[in-house]
Amino acid sequence: MKLQRSNLRGFTLLELLVVVAIIGLLAAYVGPRYFTQIGRSEQAVAKSQIEGFAKALHTYRVDVGQYPTTQEGLEALMRPPAESAAAAKWRGPYLEKAVPLDPWSKPYIYRISGNQNQDFELLSYGKDGRPGGTGDAADISNN
């Protein structure tokens, strides 16, 4: 019995190493750009959510006559305030779902100023969860 030799050839080790090197170079080039886009999209989501909260807070103020206190926070958009006069005017909930965490799984910060205009500040401390920072760690605010 005679064994037949196939005319099919496989890849050499050198050819495989060249292909792996090319894939590695492409990954090194594309990877950082991909992860930069993810960081930008997280910031865009945070900005969008803050804008949505601001609109809900303005509607709350129109109904109740004032913004929620810092202690009541964003949860006041979901539940009536404890004060009976404000609770009678409350027409919420002002959000469809519970207040979400920011894209980095940290709570949004809500503060109301003590001045007569009663301006409020909504912010996320970014990826690092600390005040200040640049890039992905930059604070995102309604101001």
C-alpha positions in Angstrom: 0.0 0.0 0.0 1.4 3.3 -1.0 0.7 6.5 1.1 -0.4 9.4 -0.9 1.2 12.7 -0.2 -1.0 15.7 -0.2 -0.1 18.8 -2.1 -1.6 21.0 0.6 0.9 23.1 2.6 0.4 24.6 6.0 1.7 28.0 7.2 5.2 28.3 8.3 6.0 29.5 11.8 7.4 32.7 10.4 4.2 33.5 8.5 2.2 32.9 11.7 4.5 35.2 13.7 4.0 37.9 11.1 0.3 37.7 11.2 0.3 37.8 15.1 2.6 40.8 14.9 0.2 42.6 12.5 -2.8 41.9 14.7 -0.8 43.1 17.8 0.1 46.4 16.0 -3.6 46.9 15.0 -4.7 46.3 18.5 -2.2 48.7 19.9 -3.3 51.4 17.4 -7.1 50.9 17.7 -7.4 50.0 21.5 -6.6 53.4 23.0 -8.9 55.1 20.5 -11.7 52.7 21.4 -11.3 53.2 25.2 -11.1 57.0 24.7 -14.5 56.9 23.0 -15.9 54.9 25.9 -14.7 57.6 28.3 -16.4 60.3 26.1 -19.6 58.4 26.0 -19.7 58.0 29.8 -19.3 61.8 30.1 -22.0 62.4 27.5 -24.4 60.1 29.4 -23.7 61.9 32.7 -24.3 65.3 31.0 -27.6 64.1 29.5 -28.8 62.7 32.9 -27.9 65.9 34.6 -29.9 67.9 32.0 -32.8 65.6 32.6 -32.6 66.1 36.4 -32.4 69.8 35.9 -35.6 69.8 33.8 -37.4 67.7 36.4 -36.2 70.1 39.2 -37.6 73.1 37.3 -40.9 71.3 36.9 -40.8 70.5 40.6 -40.2 74.2 41.4 -43.1 75.3 39.2 -45.5 72.9 41.1 -44.2 73.2 44.7 -42.8 76.8 44.6 -39.2 76.0 45.5 -36.5 73.5 44.8 -36.0 70.5 47.1 -33.6 71.1 49.9 -30.2 69.6 49.8 -31.3 67.1 52.4 -34.3 66.0 50.3 -32.0 65.7 47.3 -33.0 64.2 44.0 -35.2 61.7 45.8 -37.8 64.5 46.2 -38.4 64.1 42.5 -39.8 60.6 43.3 -41.5 61.1 46.6 -43.6 64.0 48.0 -41.7 66.3 50.5 -42.4 65.8 54.2 -43.6 69.4 54.6 -47.4 69.3 54.3 -47.8 72.6 52.4 -45.2 71.5 49.8 -46.6 68.0 49.7 -50.1 69.3 48.8 -48.6 71.0 45.7 -46.5 68.1 44.7 -47.6 66.6 41.3 -44.8 64.0 40.9 -43.2 61.8 40.4 -41.0 63.9 38.1 -38.9 61.1 36.8 -40.1 57.9 35.2 -37.6 55.7 37.1 -35.6 55.9 40.3 -32.6 58.3 40.3 -29.8 56.4 38.7 -26.2 56.4 39.7 -23.7 58.2 37.4 -21.9 56.1 34.7 -19.2 55.3 37.2 -21.7 53.9 39.7 -21.5 56.8 42.1 -24.4 59.0 43.2 -25.0 62.3 41.6 -24.5 65.3 43.9 -27.4 67.8 44.4 -26.9 71.0 46.4 -29.0 74.1 46.7 -27.6 77.5 47.5 -28.8 79.6 50.4 -29.3 82.7 48.3 -32.7 84.1 47.3 -32.5 82.9 43.8 -32.2 79.3 45.2 -29.9 78.1 42.4 -29.0 74.5 42.5 -26.0 72.5 41.5 -26.0 69.0 40.0 -22.8 67.3 39.5 -20.9 64.1 39.1 -17.2 63.9 40.2 -16.3 61.9 37.1 -14.4 58.6 36.9 -12.3 59.2 40.0 -15.2 60.2 42.2 -13.3 63.2 43.7 -13.7 66.9 43.2 -11.6 68.4 40.4 -9.7 66.4 37.8 -9.2 66.4 34.1 -10.2 64.1 31.2 -12.3 61.2 32.4 -11.9 62.4 36.0 -13.3 65.9 35.3 -16.3 67.0 37.2 -19.5 67.2 35.2 -22.0 69.9 36.3 -25.1 71.7 35.2 -23.2 75.0 35.6 
